[in-house]
């Protein structure tokens, strides 16, 4: 994959600053670079840096996206409560509307999320808002 398919320039977080890393253990991001970077190939918009909870993992599984079961054939170890992960913005919004949204890191949440999520809603779930 060449750089143009990934991103053309440094990406920003929802507060307008540089996009910080989300997680390297487990390695997250659409491009598995540890950041919630996005680009034309990321049709799911994996841009919200969320901190997993048991409640959210159960909600996501019930909604058809099992994030907790390991899938070694895809190099996926499965997530557990406390792991940070770049979620699809639409899944986070769906969970928020259902009252199951996990906490997030604003500094690591890509501003592209704002196409789906309201900034005030993101801020209400942030652990890094001063």
Secondary structure, DSSP 8 states (H G I E B T S, - for coil): --HHHH-SS--BBTTSSB-----BTTB-STTSSSS----TT-TT-EEEEEE--HHHHHHHHHTT---SS-BGGGTB----TT-EEEEEHHHHHHHHHTT----B-GGGSBGGGGGTS-HHHHHHTBSS--
